[in-house]
Amino acid sequence: MVFTTRFAPSPTGRLHRGHAFSALTAWQAAHDAGGRFLLRIEDTDFTRCRPEFETAVFEDLTWLGLDWETPVRRQSDHRADYDAALQQLGDMGVLYRCFRTRKERLALAGVAPHADDPADAGAFGGGPHAPHDEADRLARGEAFAWRLSLNRARDRLGGFDHLDWLEETAGPGRHTARPETLGDMVLGRKDIGAGYVIATVIDDAAQGVTHVIRGDDLIAVTSIQRVLQALLNLPTPVYRHHPLLLGPDGKRFAKRDGAVTLAEIRAAGVSPAALRAELGF
């Protein structure tokens, strides 16, 4: 099989040094292997994604000196595929509607509502509602999320211990899926349909991705994605999780924290060669 990897940003803001490091890591790996490098736009959450940010992705990566195969896959063009997979999981009986607010989930998990990192009782679903409670909430038109029931998924798959993947960088070797660390994760919402976690495994399979190269902040979600691959009978790529690029304050670069963008770096007169050298490429 041809080595195939991808960089898959969400157009919810401008790219920064952390994105550049991740994109260059994947691009360099593909070139070193004589393989394929794909760019994918992960715009499932249309409430936050903006066309101008998508345009900026292409501008920033081109300035950085990257090239990729075309056409570029946009998740917004394939929503029917993700919703069909969500329906398939629903037909298996491994999903449930969760109407609980964040405060209710925190209470169920025994976490104070004001906790800084409720780790995440935000992900803790609390399990299926009683039938009468679900029916009442549906009748009132309350918003809900589709959550993956790990208990039901475990029963259907005969456990999780046989679900593993090859990790090549972050603790190299075979890793066994431990989805319990994230609880019953949200796979979709009433308002936007299927979300990132399920869309990513569908896309990787559809595009023939053999190696997923991404930041090590996503190691935990790999367990959930491995469960989804098993449920949906999809192939499991090799994974490489690289350390996150940190700023002078020791914190990861993040859009929400106002990290200096590639556009700002470019406007300051920094050359792409200088930035690549700074990032170790």
C-alpha positions in Angstrom: 0.0 0.0 0.0 1.2 3.5 -0.8 2.0 5.6 2.3 -0.8 8.1 2.6 -1.3 10.7 5.3 -3.2 14.0 5.7 -3.4 17.3 7.4 -7.0 18.1 8.4 -7.6 21.6 9.8 -10.9 23.0 10.9 -11.6 26.5 9.3 -12.7 28.1 12.6 -9.8 30.5 12.7 -6.4 31.4 11.2 -3.6 28.9 11.3 -0.7 29.4 13.7 2.8 27.9 14.4 1.3 24.8 16.0 -0.7 24.1 12.8 2.4 24.7 10.7 4.4 22.2 12.7 1.7 19.5 12.4 1.3 20.1 8.7 5.0 20.0 8.0 5.4 16.9 10.1 2.8 15.0 8.0 4.0 16.5 4.7 7.7 15.6 5.4 6.7 12.1 6.4 4.8 11.6 3.1 7.7 13.0 1.1 10.3 10.9 2.9 8.2 7.8 2.2 7.6 8.6 -1.4 3.9 8.7 -0.6 0.8 10.8 -0.7 0.0 13.9 1.3 -3.6 15.0 1.4 -5.3 18.2 2.7 -8.7 17.8 4.2 -11.0 20.5 5.4 -12.9 19.4 8.5 -15.9 21.7 8.5 -18.5 19.5 10.1 -19.4 22.2 12.6 -21.0 24.7 10.2 -21.9 26.9 13.2 -18.2 27.9 13.7 -16.5 27.4 10.3 -16.1 30.3 8.0 -15.3 30.5 4.2 -12.6 33.1 4.8 -10.8 30.8 7.2 -10.8 28.0 4.6 -9.4 30.3 2.0 -6.7 31.3 4.5 -5.7 27.7 5.0 -4.8 27.4 1.3 -2.9 30.7 1.4 -0.9 29.9 4.5 0.1 26.3 3.5 1.0 27.5 0.0 3.2 30.2 1.5 4.8 27.6 3.8 5.8 25.6 0.7 3.5 22.6 1.0 1.8 20.8 -1.9 -1.0 18.3 -1.8 -3.2 16.2 -4.0 -6.4 17.7 -5.5 -9.3 17.8 -5.2 -9.3 18.6 -1.5 -12.0 16.8 0.4 -14.4 18.9 2.4 -16.4 17.3 5.1 -19.4 19.5 4.3 -19.6 17.8 0.9 -20.0 14.4 2.5 -22.5 14.9 5.3 -24.8 12.2 4.0 -22.0 9.7 4.4 -21.5 10.6 8.0 -25.2 10.7 8.8 -25.6 7.3 7.2 -22.8 5.9 9.5 -24.6 7.5 12.5 -27.8 5.9 11.4 -26.0 2.5 11.1 -24.7 2.8 14.6 -28.2 3.8 15.7 -29.6 0.7 14.1 -27.0 -1.4 16.0 -28.4 0.0 19.2 -25.1 1.5 20.4 -26.3 5.1 20.5 -28.6 7.0 22.8 -30.0 10.5 22.9 -28.5 12.6 25.7 -30.5 15.6 26.7 -28.5 16.4 29.9 -27.0 19.8 30.3 -23.3 20.2 31.2 -24.3 21.0 34.8 -26.3 17.8 35.0 -23.5 15.7 33.6 -21.0 17.2 36.0 -23.3 16.4 38.9 -23.7 12.8 37.7 -19.9 12.5 37.5 -19.4 14.0 41.0 -17.5 17.0 39.6 -18.1 20.5 40.9 -19.7 22.7 38.3 -17.0 25.3 38.6 -14.1 22.8 38.1 -11.4 24.1 35.8 -10.9 20.8 34.0 -13.9 18.6 34.5 -12.1 16.0 32.5 -14.7 15.7 31.2 -17.8 15.0 32.8 -18.5 17.0 29.7 -17.8 13.7 28.0 -19.6 11.7 30.7 -23.0 11.1 29.3 -24.8 9.5 32.3 -26.2 6.7 30.2 -29.5 6.4 28.4 -32.5 8.3 29.8 -35.5 6.3 31.1 -38.0 5.8 28.2 -40.6 8.1 29.7 -38.0 10.9 30.3 -36.7 10.6 26.8 -40.3 10.7 25.4 -41.2 13.8 27.4 -38.0 15.7 26.4 -38.6 14.8 22.7 -42.1 16.0 23.0 -40.8 19.3 24.4 -38.4 19.6 21.5 -35.3 19.8 23.7 -31.9 19.7 22.0 -29.9 16.5 22.4 -26.6 14.8 21.5 -26.1 11.3 20.1 -23.7 9.5 22.4 -22.0 6.2 21.9 -22.9 3.8 24.7 -19.7 2.1 25.6 -21.6 -0.6 27.5 -23.7 -1.5 24.4 -20.6 -1.2 22.1 -18.6 -3.5 24.4 -21.4 -6.1 24.4 -21.7 -6.0 20.6 -17.9 -6.3 20.0 -17.3 -8.8 22.7 -15.1 -6.4 24.7 -12.4 -3.9 23.8 -9.3 -5.8 24.7 -8.9 -7.2 21.2 -9.1 -3.7 19.6 -5.6 -2.2 19.1 -3.5 -0.2 16.8 0.1 0.4 15.9 1.6 3.6 17.4 5.0 4.5 15.9 6.0 7.5 18.0 4.1 8.2 21.3 5.1 5.0 23.2 5.9 2.9 20.1 4.2 -0.5 19.8 0.7 -1.9 20.0 -1.8 0.1 22.0 -5.0 -1.4 23.3 -8.2 0.7 23.1 -9.3 2.1 26.4 -12.4 4.2 25.5 -13.6 4.2 29.1 -11.2 7.1 29.7 -13.4 9.4 27.6 -16.8 8.0 28.6 -19.8 8.0 26.3 -18.6 10.4 23.7 -20.8 12.6 21.6 -20.9 11.5 17.9 -23.5 13.9 16.7 -26.0 16.5 17.6 -29.6 17.2 16.7 -28.7 20.5 15.1 -25.6 19.6 13.0 -25.8 15.8 12.6 -22.7 13.6 12.8 -19.6 15.3 14.1 -15.8 15.2 13.9 -15.1 11.9 15.6 -17.1 9.8 13.3 -16.4 11.9 10.2 -12.7 11.4 10.6 -12.8 7.6 10.5 -15.1 7.7 7.5 -12.8 10.0 5.7 -9.6 8.2 6.5 -11.1 5.0 5.1 -12.5 6.7 2.0 -9.2 8.4 1.2 -7.0 5.3 1.8 -5.1 7.0 4.7 -2.5 4.5 5.9 -0.8 6.8 8.5 -2.6 9.3 10.8 -0.1 11.9 11.9 -1.4 14.4 14.4 -0.8 16.0 17.8 -0.5 13.9 20.9 -3.5 15.7 22.4 -5.6 13.3 20.3 -4.2 10.1 21.6 -7.1 9.5 23.9 -9.7 9.9 21.1 -7.9 7.2 19.1 -9.5 4.6 21.4 -13.0 5.8 20.5 -12.1 5.9 16.9 -10.8 2.4 17.1 -14.2 1.3 18.5 -15.9 3.0 15.6 -13.7 1.3 13.1 -14.6 -2.0 14.5 -18.3 -1.3 14.6 -18.4 0.1 11.1 -15.9 -2.5 9.7 -13.4 0.1 8.6 -9.6 -0.3 8.3 -7.3 0.9 11.1 -4.4 3.1 10.0 -1.0 3.3 11.7 -0.8 6.3 14.1 2.0 8.8 14.8 1.2 11.2 17.5 3.8 14.0 17.8 4.3 16.3 20.7 2.5 19.6 20.6 4.5 22.8 19.8 4.6 25.0 22.9 5.0 28.7 23.2 7.5 30.6 25.5 5.0 30.3 28.3 5.0 26.5 28.1 1.4 26.4 26.8 0.3 24.9 23.5 -0.5 27.3 20.7 -4.3 27.7 20.4 -6.7 29.7 18.4 -8.8 30.5 21.4 -5.8 32.0 23.2 -5.0 34.4 20.4 -1.8 32.6 19.2 0.2 34.6 16.6 -1.1 33.5 13.2 0.8 32.6 10.1 -0.7 35.6 8.4 0.7 37.8 11.1 4.1 36.1 10.8 4.1 36.6 7.1 3.1 40.3 7.4 6.0 40.8 9.8 8.4 39.9 6.9 9.4 36.4 8.1 10.2 34.2 5.2 8.7 30.7 4.9 12.3 29.3 5.0 13.0 31.0 8.3 9.8 29.7 9.9 10.5 26.2 8.7 14.0 26.4 10.1 12.5 27.6 13.4 10.2 24.6 13.5 13.0 22.2 12.7 12.3 21.6 8.9 
